[in-house]
Amino acid sequence: MDLTGRILLAALFAAGAVQKTLDPGAAQGLLAGLGAPVWLVWPALGLNALLAIGLLWPPTVRQAAIVAAGYCALTSVFHFQPQDGWQMSIFVKNWAIAGGLLVLAAAHRPA
């Protein structure tokens, strides 16, 4: 079950990397809307790809899960738009995913 969960979480970050590759404008629009530099889409793309790999490669699962939880918490800021129910759904999902990643990190503590 651990591997299945890690694959599903990794797929989320891999999809984020692919989405940013194919349509960087969507993420850049969110960044611009908050007054953040649009070039941040490129490090975010790289981080998404690294997190996907890190969640799958056993020696890095704990570290990747902790970083990914922080990433989900940080990026939830972009979705905190109380007037938009869809964005608020993404906001809540980001926090739920962060929680699951922290549970994964706890399960992968060194012996």
TAVEN-V644833 format. One record per pair of residues at least 12 apart in sequence whose C-alpha atoms are under 10 Angstrom apart, sorted by the first residue. I is the first residue (numbers start at 1). GAP is how many residues later the second one is. If there is no record, write none. Layout:
i->(I I)
gap->(GAP GAP)
//
This chain:
i->(2 2 2 3 3 3 4 5 5 5 5 5 6 6 6 6 6 6 6 6 6 6 6 7 7 7 7 8 8 8 9 9 9 9 9 9 9 9 9 10 10 10 10 10 10 10 10 10 10 10 10 11 11 11 11 11 11 11 12 12 12 12 12 13 13 13 13 13 13 13 13 13 13 14 14 14 14 14 14 14 14 14 15 15 15 15 16 16 16 16 16 16 16 17 17 17 17 17 17 17 17 17 17 17 18 18 18 19 20 20 20 20 20 20 21 21 21 21 24 24 24 24 24 25 25 26 27 27 27 27 27 27 27 28 28 28 29 30 30 31 33 34 34 44 44 47 47 47 48 48 50 50 51 51 51 51 51 51 51 52 52 52 54 54 55 55 55 55 58 59 60 60 61 61 61 61 61 61 62 62 62 62 62 62 62 62 62 62 63 63 63 64 64 64 65 65 65 65 65 65 65 65 65 65 66 66 66 66 66 66 66 66 67 67 67 67 68 68 68 68 69 69 69 69 69 69 69 69 69 69 69 69 70 70 70 70 70 70 71 71 72 72 72 72 72 72 72 72 72 73 73 73 73 73 73 73 73 73 74 74 74 75 75 75 76 76 76 76 76 76 76 76 77 77 78 78 79 79 79 80)
gap->(102 105 106 52 53 55 52 50 51 95 96 99 46 47 48 49 50 51 52 55 59 95 98 45 46 48 49 44 47 48 42 43 46 47 56 59 88 91 92 38 39 40 41 42 43 44 45 46 54 55 58 37 38 40 41 42 44 45 36 37 39 40 85 32 34 35 36 37 38 39 40 42 55 31 32 33 34 35 36 37 38 39 30 33 34 37 28 29 30 31 32 33 36 24 25 27 28 29 30 31 32 33 34 35 27 30 31 26 21 22 24 25 26 28 20 21 24 25 14 15 17 18 21 13 16 15 12 13 14 15 17 18 51 12 13 14 12 48 49 47 45 43 44 27 31 20 21 24 20 23 14 18 12 13 14 15 16 17 20 12 13 16 13 14 13 46 49 50 50 49 45 48 40 43 44 46 47 48 39 40 41 42 43 44 45 46 47 48 42 45 46 37 40 41 33 34 35 36 37 38 39 40 41 43 32 33 35 36 37 38 39 40 31 34 35 38 29 30 33 34 25 26 27 28 29 30 31 32 33 34 35 36 24 25 28 29 31 32 23 27 19 21 22 23 24 25 26 27 29 18 19 20 21 22 23 24 25 26 20 21 24 16 19 20 12 14 15 16 17 18 19 22 14 17 12 13 12 13 15 12)
//
